[in-house]
Every structure is written in structure tokens, then in C-alpha cells.
Amino acid sequence: MIGQLFDEMAEKFREYKSYCANYSKAGKTVLSLEQTSKAFSKLWKEFREVHTNGQNLNFYLIKPVQRLCKYPLLLQAIQSQTPKDHPDYGYINNAVKKFSDVVGEINDITRAEEDMQKLAEIQASFADFFWTNQLNLTNESRRRFVLEGNFNKKVGYDKILESYHYYLFNDIFVFGQLSKSQNEQKFLPTGAIKLQDIIGWRHYLKYPQLDLKLINNKRFALKFESSNDRLTHINALEQLD
């Protein structure tokens, strides 16, 4: 019976966790090799023309991930067409729950791996040796990337408006300036604020500005390019509360 077979095999599909967690990294590796390795490009081009109907390697790498995610839906469709008094109904019901749990676990692992990769990419873009050593984004297992964007801030005695780029994580707000270095974009951090030090904020209806209230009566004003940008940042902060 179909339900019994899936029920018995469900636990074995947890072995896909490692594959699914590394799929994104593998896909980026393939793209990099296609762009930088003439030997790889030549080999894959010859293989693709004969064996894959012109499809690239990433087309096949994602197939196990897609197929696994379809199993709960497939089983639910079978369950909806199976009478409750059928001998296989109980097995199908168990299989639906087991495969849903497996897919949920794999999604959690995949998100965690993608978050770690994002943190590593941002860390690698740091252009300043001091910040690279003082702020290691990957040393906190619970840290995750939330969003990034741009804001303006008045600095110096003359209050000159300067443009900054920022990264918001679930525990820290890092800001600085972007620069080009040997055709590679680098990030030069100039400051960081722990979210636990933000005790409130206020904004204005007429201006796309957000004032952060910090501990010790300090304030940090961010001027965004639009009210929508400010609202996106406010929503992100509220979700992290």
C-alpha cells in the first residue's frame, strides 16, 4: 500500500538534510566555476549537449529539494481521495505528518545555513582590519541577517549630510560606507549599535526620519530616502522586539 510504504520510509528522508542545507552553496560554486574555469565550462558544455537536453547543472541540483517538498502535498491529495475506512488511510495520515515534520526541519536547517552564508559574505566585505577583528558576525550562533539599506546622517560641526549603508541583524545594527576596491564592493564599518541598547524610537509624519532612543539618553537619527524605507525599518525593529 502507498501510505504504508511512505510511512515506513519517512525517517530515511531525513538524510536529505545535509544535501538541502548545502544546495545553495553548491549552486553558487557551480556558477562560479562556469564563470572562472574554462576546463569546467568546456566539460559541462560537452556533457550538456549530449545528456541533458541543454539544461544546466543547477537545474538538476535543485530537483531533490523540490521533490521532497512536494511529498506532503502529494500525500494530502492521496489522503483526500482515500476513504477513512480504507486499510491504508491510517498509514497515509501518519505519512503526511512525518513528511511535513521532515520538510519543516529541512527548511529550518536550510534557513540557518543561508543565514550563516550571508553573515560570512558580509564579514568578508569588511574593508577595515580593526572591525574585521572586533566584530565577528559569525561567532554568534543565534545571529541572523534581517535587512540592509541606506540612510543619511548629519555629521561633524557643519552637520553635513552623509550617506551610509547599514546591515540590521536580530541583535545588532551595523552601519558604514560602501566603497569599490579592485572592482569589488567593500564595506567600511563606522559604527555599531546593539539592539538591546535601543530603548525606543520616534518618527515624523512629514519627514522620512527615524530617531532611535538609546540608553544613557543618547539618540541616533536616521534620514531615509523615503517614508517607505523608514516604515520597512520600523516594521523590522518591531518584529524583533
Backbone bond lengths (Angstrom), bond angles and torsions (degrees), N, CA, C in turn:
res aa  C-N    CA-C-N  psi(-1)  N-CA   C-N-CA  omega(-1)  CA-C   N-CA-C  phi
1 M - - - 1.469 - - 1.525 109.15 -
2 I 1.342 116.61 143.81 1.461 122.02 -175.02 1.531 111.16 -62.76
3 G 1.332 116.10 -48.38 1.454 119.88 -177.93 1.515 112.46 -60.66
4 Q 1.326 116.81 -42.95 1.462 121.43 179.95 1.526 110.85 -62.57
5 L 1.341 116.46 -40.89 1.465 120.99 179.80 1.526 110.97 -62.44
6 F 1.334 117.18 -47.60 1.463 120.68 179.54 1.523 111.26 -66.45
7 D 1.322 116.45 -36.75 1.462 120.65 179.17 1.525 110.61 -62.05
8 E 1.327 116.70 -42.40 1.462 121.40 -178.33 1.535 112.24 -73.33
9 M 1.339 117.39 -29.80 1.467 121.45 -174.94 1.525 113.63 -93.51
10 A 1.325 117.51 -7.98 1.474 120.46 -172.70 1.530 112.97 -55.54
11 E 1.339 117.34 -44.32 1.465 120.57 -176.43 1.533 111.95 -61.85
12 K 1.310 116.83 -32.62 1.467 120.40 -178.43 1.531 111.71 -66.61
13 F 1.338 117.02 -24.19 1.454 120.01 -178.55 1.528 112.04 -74.05
14 R 1.337 117.40 -10.21 1.454 119.67 174.77 1.535 111.17 -66.78
15 E 1.330 115.69 -17.54 1.465 119.62 177.25 1.531 111.78 -66.63
16 Y 1.326 116.54 -13.86 1.465 121.06 177.68 1.535 112.17 -75.13
17 K 1.328 116.84 -10.75 1.467 119.79 -175.37 1.523 112.08 -53.94
18 S 1.321 115.75 -48.33 1.463 120.05 -177.83 1.523 111.07 -62.72
19 Y 1.332 116.23 -43.58 1.464 120.01 -179.96 1.529 110.84 -61.48
20 C 1.330 116.65 -49.22 1.463 120.84 -177.39 1.524 111.56 -64.57
21 A 1.332 116.87 -36.53 1.463 120.70 -179.67 1.516 111.33 -66.32
22 N 1.339 116.68 -30.58 1.463 121.07 -176.36 1.524 113.46 -101.51
23 Y 1.336 116.57 0.81 1.456 118.73 -177.61 1.526 112.51 -59.78
24 S 1.334 116.50 -46.65 1.469 120.42 -178.54 1.528 111.37 -59.45
25 K 1.336 116.37 -44.16 1.465 120.76 178.84 1.531 110.74 -63.62
26 A 1.330 116.45 -40.14 1.460 120.48 179.22 1.522 111.02 -63.91
27 G 1.341 116.27 -41.15 1.458 120.28 179.08 1.520 112.38 -61.84
28 K 1.339 116.11 -41.52 1.468 120.09 177.83 1.524 111.15 -66.20
29 T 1.326 116.34 -35.80 1.469 120.49 178.22 1.522 110.69 -64.14
30 V 1.331 115.64 -42.70 1.468 120.12 178.63 1.525 110.70 -61.52
31 L 1.331 116.69 -46.26 1.461 120.41 179.55 1.528 111.35 -61.12
32 S 1.329 115.46 -40.20 1.462 120.06 179.17 1.524 111.24 -64.45
33 L 1.338 116.38 -42.91 1.463 120.54 179.31 1.522 111.64 -65.22
34 E 1.330 116.30 -37.89 1.464 119.71 178.77 1.529 111.45 -63.44
35 Q 1.342 115.91 -30.28 1.459 120.52 -177.42 1.527 113.10 -89.80
36 T 1.338 117.07 -25.02 1.470 119.54 -172.03 1.522 114.49 -115.70
37 S 1.328 118.13 -19.07 1.460 120.16 -176.35 1.533 110.86 -112.74
38 K 1.305 115.99 110.07 1.464 120.16 178.41 1.527 110.64 -65.89
39 A 1.334 117.31 -36.97 1.464 121.16 -179.53 1.528 110.61 -63.61
40 F 1.333 116.67 -44.61 1.465 120.67 179.26 1.523 110.34 -64.64
41 S 1.332 116.87 -46.73 1.461 121.25 -179.15 1.524 110.91 -59.18
42 K 1.326 117.04 -42.93 1.463 121.64 -179.29 1.533 110.76 -65.32
43 L 1.354 115.61 -45.33 1.458 120.54 -179.42 1.520 111.32 -62.67
44 W 1.330 116.70 -46.38 1.455 119.52 -177.21 1.522 111.62 -70.37
45 K 1.323 117.72 -34.24 1.461 121.14 177.81 1.527 110.43 -61.99
46 E 1.334 116.30 -44.02 1.471 120.58 179.37 1.528 111.12 -65.73
47 F 1.334 116.82 -41.02 1.459 121.27 -179.73 1.532 110.56 -68.12
48 R 1.338 116.21 -41.31 1.464 121.53 -177.08 1.521 111.66 -64.31
49 E 1.298 116.57 -40.53 1.460 120.18 -178.06 1.522 112.28 -64.84
50 V 1.329 117.28 -28.96 1.463 121.46 -176.13 1.520 112.58 -95.07
51 H 1.353 117.53 -38.47 1.465 120.28 -166.56 1.531 115.92 -115.77
52 T 1.320 120.30 -15.59 1.475 119.40 -169.68 1.520 114.52 -122.77
53 N 1.325 117.59 12.13 1.471 120.63 -178.83 1.526 112.44 54.71
54 G 1.322 115.95 33.31 1.461 120.61 175.58 1.511 115.42 84.73
55 Q 1.347 118.57 0.63 1.469 121.04 -179.13 1.529 110.02 -76.90
56 N 1.355 115.67 145.91 1.463 119.42 177.86 1.532 110.77 -83.16
57 L 1.311 116.19 171.06 1.468 121.01 -174.34 1.519 112.45 -65.23
58 N 1.327 117.84 -36.30 1.469 120.41 -179.29 1.526 112.01 -63.85
59 F 1.332 116.79 -26.53 1.464 120.91 176.29 1.526 110.17 -59.38
60 Y 1.327 116.87 -36.23 1.463 121.50 -178.74 1.526 112.16 -88.16
61 L 1.320 117.20 -31.02 1.466 120.14 -179.70 1.531 111.94 -63.10
62 I 1.319 116.52 -33.23 1.470 119.24 -176.55 1.527 112.42 -83.40
63 K 1.330 118.37 -12.88 1.461 121.13 -175.83 1.533 113.46 -57.35
64 P 1.353 120.28 -47.90 1.478 119.48 179.14 1.524 112.55 -60.42
65 V 1.337 117.18 -35.69 1.466 121.03 179.50 1.525 109.99 -66.26
66 Q 1.326 116.50 -47.84 1.462 120.77 -179.60 1.524 111.37 -63.18
67 R 1.320 116.30 -42.20 1.460 120.21 -176.34 1.525 111.50 -65.39
68 L 1.321 116.17 -42.12 1.460 119.75 -179.47 1.529 110.95 -62.47
69 C 1.327 116.45 -39.77 1.467 120.40 -179.12 1.525 112.13 -69.78
70 K 1.332 116.97 -19.52 1.466 120.51 -180.00 1.527 112.94 -83.81
71 Y 1.326 117.37 -18.39 1.465 120.05 -175.15 1.535 113.22 -60.28
72 P 1.346 120.47 -45.12 1.471 118.50 178.22 1.524 112.45 -59.61
73 L 1.346 116.84 -39.44 1.466 120.06 179.65 1.527 110.64 -67.26
74 L 1.321 115.76 -40.73 1.463 120.23 178.18 1.522 110.83 -62.06
75 L 1.322 116.28 -45.17 1.465 120.44 -179.10 1.530 111.68 -67.14
76 Q 1.332 116.50 -36.05 1.466 119.56 177.16 1.527 111.03 -65.32
77 A 1.349 115.70 -37.16 1.465 119.56 177.98 1.528 110.68 -66.12
78 I 1.336 116.47 -41.16 1.469 120.61 177.75 1.528 110.05 -65.04
79 Q 1.337 116.16 -41.24 1.462 120.80 -179.48 1.531 111.46 -61.55
80 S 1.347 115.44 -39.52 1.466 119.14 -178.15 1.526 112.50 -65.99
81 Q 1.336 116.67 -21.08 1.459 120.97 -179.31 1.527 112.73 -103.32
82 T 1.331 116.51 5.73 1.464 121.04 -177.65 1.533 110.55 -106.48
83 P 1.302 118.69 125.26 1.479 120.43 177.49 1.530 110.83 -60.14
84 K 1.323 116.25 143.90 1.457 120.52 -176.88 1.528 112.63 -65.62
85 D 1.317 117.50 -22.03 1.464 119.83 179.11 1.527 112.29 -91.14
86 H 1.337 116.25 5.69 1.465 119.88 178.67 1.537 109.10 -75.08
87 P 1.345 118.69 140.72 1.477 121.35 -178.31 1.531 113.87 -57.90
88 D 1.339 117.03 -24.30 1.462 120.35 -176.70 1.528 112.64 -89.79
89 Y 1.334 117.74 -9.40 1.473 120.44 -172.92 1.534 111.92 -61.00
90 G 1.333 116.39 -45.18 1.464 119.60 -179.65 1.521 112.18 -62.68
91 Y 1.329 116.81 -39.42 1.465 120.38 177.45 1.527 110.97 -64.25
92 I 1.330 116.49 -41.87 1.468 120.37 179.29 1.525 110.06 -62.36
93 N 1.330 115.54 -42.91 1.464 120.33 179.80 1.530 110.81 -60.85
94 N 1.323 117.11 -44.33 1.463 121.41 177.34 1.529 111.27 -63.35
95 A 1.342 115.70 -40.91 1.457 120.23 -178.63 1.527 111.48 -64.64
96 V 1.330 116.60 -39.42 1.472 120.63 177.78 1.526 110.00 -58.48
97 K 1.320 117.40 -47.11 1.467 121.62 -179.14 1.530 111.11 -65.14
98 K 1.329 116.56 -43.41 1.463 120.05 -177.76 1.526 111.74 -65.73
99 F 1.328 116.85 -45.05 1.460 119.65 -178.68 1.528 111.50 -70.14
100 S 1.323 117.09 -33.29 1.470 120.14 175.61 1.523 110.07 -63.60
101 D 1.339 116.22 -40.72 1.463 120.60 177.38 1.529 110.96 -64.47
102 V 1.333 116.89 -43.39 1.468 121.03 -179.84 1.519 110.56 -61.75
103 V 1.332 116.81 -46.70 1.470 120.77 -179.99 1.521 110.51 -63.59
104 G 1.340 116.96 -39.07 1.462 120.20 178.00 1.516 112.06 -62.67
105 E 1.331 116.41 -43.39 1.465 120.66 178.61 1.529 111.02 -63.81
106 I 1.328 115.90 -42.45 1.464 120.16 179.85 1.528 110.68 -65.12
107 N 1.331 117.19 -39.47 1.475 120.25 177.43 1.522 110.91 -62.10
108 D 1.339 117.05 -40.85 1.465 120.96 178.81 1.525 110.93 -63.82
109 I 1.326 116.38 -44.96 1.467 120.58 179.89 1.522 111.09 -65.13
110 T 1.337 115.88 -41.28 1.464 120.66 -179.98 1.521 110.87 -63.39
111 R 1.345 116.98 -43.70 1.465 120.42 178.50 1.523 110.74 -62.52
112 A 1.335 116.72 -42.40 1.465 120.33 179.86 1.528 110.81 -62.95
113 E 1.324 116.93 -40.88 1.462 121.20 179.42 1.521 110.65 -66.86
114 E 1.338 117.01 -41.87 1.462 120.66 178.63 1.527 111.04 -64.99
115 D 1.351 116.35 -38.62 1.462 120.07 176.50 1.524 110.58 -61.75
116 M 1.328 117.15 -43.50 1.458 121.08 -179.69 1.529 111.18 -64.43
117 Q 1.320 116.29 -39.47 1.463 120.20 177.78 1.527 110.74 -64.11
118 K 1.345 116.32 -41.40 1.464 120.57 178.77 1.524 110.51 -63.21
119 L 1.321 116.90 -43.57 1.458 120.58 178.20 1.528 110.93 -60.84
120 A 1.331 115.96 -42.49 1.462 120.33 -179.83 1.528 111.10 -64.79
121 E 1.335 116.74 -38.67 1.466 120.49 179.03 1.528 111.07 -65.29
122 I 1.333 116.50 -42.05 1.467 120.00 178.73 1.521 110.04 -66.47
123 Q 1.332 116.32 -43.42 1.462 120.97 178.42 1.532 110.65 -58.44
124 A 1.328 116.50 -42.30 1.466 120.92 -178.60 1.525 112.03 -66.83
125 S 1.345 116.86 -21.42 1.464 120.18 -178.99 1.531 112.53 -84.19
126 F 1.347 117.39 -8.70 1.464 120.01 179.73 1.528 109.88 -61.05
127 A 1.320 115.97 127.78 1.464 120.70 -177.14 1.521 112.20 -97.72
128 D 1.314 117.22 -7.91 1.458 120.63 -175.09 1.532 110.58 -107.97
129 F 1.320 117.42 126.52 1.464 122.15 -176.52 1.526 111.04 -62.86
130 F 1.329 117.33 -38.65 1.466 121.07 -178.98 1.522 110.80 -60.96
131 W 1.347 116.40 -49.62 1.457 119.60 -178.06 1.518 112.13 -68.34
132 T 1.337 116.36 -33.72 1.455 119.84 178.81 1.518 110.77 -60.08
133 N 1.325 117.06 -34.91 1.460 121.37 -179.10 1.524 112.96 -89.63
134 Q 1.326 117.79 -30.71 1.451 121.12 -176.96 1.532 112.87 -83.21
135 L 1.322 116.53 -29.88 1.456 119.96 -177.16 1.524 109.44 -125.64
136 N 1.313 116.37 95.66 1.469 121.93 177.54 1.522 107.82 -95.40
137 L 1.316 116.04 104.54 1.462 120.97 -174.59 1.523 113.15 -65.43
138 T 1.319 117.12 -24.69 1.468 120.55 -173.87 1.524 114.06 -94.98
139 N 1.336 117.87 2.38 1.465 118.73 -176.39 1.526 112.76 -87.56
140 E 1.330 117.67 -0.84 1.463 122.00 178.42 1.529 108.25 -114.06
141 S 1.340 116.17 110.88 1.467 120.71 -172.36 1.531 112.69 -64.35
142 R 1.330 117.62 -25.96 1.454 120.30 -177.91 1.522 113.05 -91.07
143 R 1.314 117.41 -5.12 1.463 120.16 -178.81 1.515 110.40 -71.52
144 R 1.322 116.07 136.66 1.459 120.60 175.35 1.527 110.34 -140.35
145 F 1.305 115.16 149.64 1.458 122.86 178.76 1.524 109.23 -75.06
146 V 1.342 116.65 137.77 1.465 121.44 -179.85 1.527 110.98 -111.21
147 L 1.331 117.33 -57.37 1.456 120.55 178.23 1.520 109.76 -164.64
148 E 1.332 115.55 168.15 1.457 121.61 175.46 1.513 108.62 -139.19
149 G 1.326 116.01 160.48 1.458 119.82 -178.92 1.514 110.98 -177.78
150 N 1.317 115.38 -162.14 1.459 121.20 -178.24 1.518 110.19 -128.50
151 F 1.320 116.06 151.14 1.459 121.52 172.60 1.531 108.42 -149.84
152 N 1.318 115.96 164.98 1.461 121.85 176.91 1.518 109.15 -112.96
153 K 1.332 115.54 150.78 1.464 120.12 -179.64 1.522 109.34 -146.68
154 K 1.329 115.74 138.93 1.457 120.53 175.85 1.522 109.43 -79.87
155 V 1.331 116.48 127.77 1.458 121.05 -177.46 1.531 109.90 -131.31
156 G 1.324 113.97 158.46 1.458 120.48 175.28 1.516 113.57 76.71
157 Y 1.317 115.00 175.61 1.463 121.47 -178.19 1.520 111.39 -64.23
158 D 1.331 115.93 -35.17 1.471 120.50 -177.99 1.525 112.66 -85.41
159 K 1.340 117.12 -0.23 1.464 122.28 178.53 1.535 111.75 55.32
160 I 1.309 115.47 47.79 1.460 120.92 178.05 1.528 109.18 -73.14
161 L 1.323 116.12 135.95 1.446 120.93 -178.31 1.526 109.61 -82.83
162 E 1.342 116.46 115.76 1.454 120.77 -179.80 1.533 110.23 -114.70
163 S 1.326 115.10 150.03 1.455 121.34 -178.81 1.523 110.54 -92.20
164 Y 1.336 116.42 136.89 1.465 122.23 179.98 1.527 109.70 -129.74
165 H 1.321 114.17 152.97 1.461 121.03 171.74 1.527 106.58 -108.95
166 Y 1.327 116.64 145.78 1.467 118.34 -179.02 1.519 110.80 -134.85
167 Y 1.332 113.59 155.56 1.464 123.04 171.08 1.521 107.28 -123.88
168 L 1.316 115.79 125.81 1.461 120.87 176.75 1.524 108.72 -105.72
169 F 1.331 115.07 123.40 1.461 121.59 175.07 1.525 107.60 -111.80
170 N 1.309 117.67 174.73 1.463 119.73 -176.94 1.525 113.09 -74.88
171 D 1.350 117.04 -3.50 1.467 119.21 179.38 1.520 113.55 -134.92
172 I 1.334 117.47 -8.15 1.459 119.18 -174.75 1.531 110.55 -154.92
173 F 1.329 115.29 149.17 1.468 123.34 178.48 1.528 107.09 -116.84
174 V 1.334 116.99 115.30 1.466 122.45 -176.45 1.523 108.71 -113.25
175 F 1.325 117.01 131.29 1.459 119.92 -179.36 1.524 110.39 -133.40
176 G 1.307 115.19 156.14 1.460 120.72 -178.69 1.514 109.65 179.75
177 Q 1.324 116.20 -154.47 1.456 120.57 -176.82 1.525 110.59 -128.73
178 L 1.327 114.86 144.21 1.453 121.17 178.23 1.522 110.11 -89.53
179 S 1.318 115.89 145.81 1.460 120.82 178.30 1.517 109.37 -147.75
180 K 1.309 116.34 160.25 1.453 122.35 177.81 1.525 108.72 -99.25
181 S 1.343 115.36 130.70 1.458 120.60 177.76 1.520 108.65 -134.89
182 Q 1.335 116.22 109.07 1.460 121.86 -179.34 1.528 110.94 53.21
183 N 1.336 114.45 52.28 1.466 122.77 178.90 1.527 113.26 62.89
184 E 1.338 116.35 16.31 1.463 121.60 178.82 1.522 109.07 -122.60
185 Q 1.338 116.14 132.91 1.461 119.83 -179.43 1.518 110.79 -76.63
186 K 1.313 115.85 126.76 1.460 122.11 179.54 1.523 110.19 -117.22
187 F 1.332 114.77 154.56 1.460 121.29 -179.97 1.522 108.60 -116.81
188 L 1.316 115.82 123.16 1.459 121.33 179.26 1.525 109.02 -105.31
189 P 1.334 118.39 97.73 1.470 120.76 -179.13 1.527 110.96 -64.79
190 T 1.311 115.24 140.57 1.466 119.63 175.68 1.524 112.21 -122.87
191 G 1.330 116.49 -9.11 1.456 119.00 178.57 1.517 112.38 -172.66
192 A 1.313 115.20 161.13 1.465 121.04 178.75 1.523 109.05 -148.28
193 I 1.330 115.77 141.64 1.464 121.67 179.70 1.518 108.12 -126.98
194 K 1.317 116.71 125.38 1.464 119.86 174.60 1.524 109.07 -72.48
195 L 1.313 116.59 136.20 1.463 119.48 -177.92 1.516 112.16 -63.55
196 Q 1.321 116.80 -26.87 1.460 119.80 177.94 1.528 111.82 -67.82
197 D 1.347 116.34 -17.00 1.467 121.05 178.25 1.524 112.31 -88.65
198 I 1.343 117.39 -7.57 1.460 121.10 176.74 1.525 108.11 -90.40
199 I 1.310 116.52 112.25 1.461 120.10 -174.98 1.531 112.35 -102.98
200 G 1.323 116.59 -0.18 1.461 120.29 177.61 1.517 111.16 169.54
201 W 1.318 115.76 173.38 1.460 120.61 176.29 1.519 109.88 -157.29
202 R 1.322 114.74 162.07 1.461 120.24 176.22 1.523 108.32 -142.53
203 H 1.336 114.83 154.60 1.455 118.88 178.38 1.522 109.14 -140.11
204 Y 1.327 116.14 169.32 1.456 122.43 -173.79 1.523 109.84 -119.31
205 L 1.315 116.71 141.35 1.453 120.69 -177.45 1.529 111.76 -65.90
206 K 1.328 117.60 -36.25 1.459 120.54 -173.47 1.527 113.64 -87.84
207 Y 1.334 116.75 -18.52 1.459 119.22 -174.58 1.529 110.34 -124.92
208 P 1.347 116.89 138.56 1.473 120.41 177.90 1.525 112.08 -77.96
209 Q 1.331 115.84 58.06 1.463 121.07 -175.83 1.527 109.55 -120.71
210 L 1.314 115.08 147.62 1.461 121.61 177.51 1.518 108.35 -131.17
211 D 1.326 116.57 121.63 1.464 121.76 178.25 1.519 109.49 -102.15
212 L 1.337 115.46 117.72 1.457 120.60 177.79 1.518 109.43 -90.01
213 K 1.315 116.59 130.18 1.457 121.55 176.15 1.523 108.30 -97.92
214 L 1.338 115.64 119.20 1.452 120.85 -176.52 1.523 110.78 -106.33
215 I 1.335 115.50 170.42 1.459 119.61 175.78 1.525 109.40 -64.11
216 N 1.324 116.80 162.27 1.472 123.65 -178.08 1.524 111.68 63.10
217 N 1.349 116.83 27.96 1.467 123.12 176.48 1.527 113.70 60.78
218 K 1.295 117.47 25.08 1.464 120.82 177.19 1.527 109.59 -88.80
219 R 1.347 114.70 153.63 1.455 120.32 178.51 1.525 110.06 -132.30
220 F 1.322 114.83 152.99 1.462 120.51 -179.43 1.521 107.16 -139.04
221 A 1.336 117.14 113.53 1.461 122.01 -175.49 1.521 111.03 -98.58
222 L 1.322 115.86 130.81 1.461 122.19 178.13 1.522 108.88 -119.47
223 K 1.324 116.33 125.30 1.462 121.46 176.28 1.525 108.59 -104.84
224 F 1.336 115.87 115.36 1.464 120.56 -177.92 1.515 110.72 -92.65
225 E 1.337 115.35 164.27 1.456 120.24 -178.72 1.519 112.09 -70.89
226 S 1.325 116.90 -25.33 1.463 120.24 -179.75 1.522 109.68 -152.42
227 S 1.319 115.63 164.05 1.466 120.83 177.46 1.524 111.11 -65.57
228 N 1.340 116.36 -31.29 1.468 119.80 177.82 1.520 111.56 -64.56
229 D 1.356 116.48 -40.37 1.462 120.29 177.12 1.523 110.61 -62.13
230 R 1.329 115.69 -42.08 1.467 119.89 178.87 1.523 110.56 -63.89
231 L 1.347 116.93 -42.15 1.457 121.03 -178.92 1.525 110.77 -64.53
232 T 1.333 117.03 -38.81 1.461 120.84 177.46 1.517 110.59 -59.52
233 H 1.341 116.43 -42.95 1.458 120.43 -179.62 1.530 111.14 -68.09
234 I 1.324 117.04 -40.74 1.467 120.98 179.30 1.529 110.06 -62.82
235 N 1.325 116.94 -44.57 1.462 121.17 179.94 1.529 110.67 -61.02
236 A 1.328 115.77 -39.56 1.470 119.77 179.80 1.528 110.54 -64.72
237 L 1.323 116.85 -43.98 1.465 121.25 178.74 1.528 111.02 -63.05
238 E 1.322 117.19 -41.60 1.461 120.84 -178.45 1.533 110.64 -65.31
239 Q 1.331 117.16 -36.84 1.460 120.25 178.84 1.519 111.95 -69.31
240 L 1.335 117.10 -23.62 1.456 120.99 -179.66 1.521 111.90 -88.13
241 D 1.319 118.00 -8.96 1.465 121.09 -178.90 1.533 110.73 -62.36
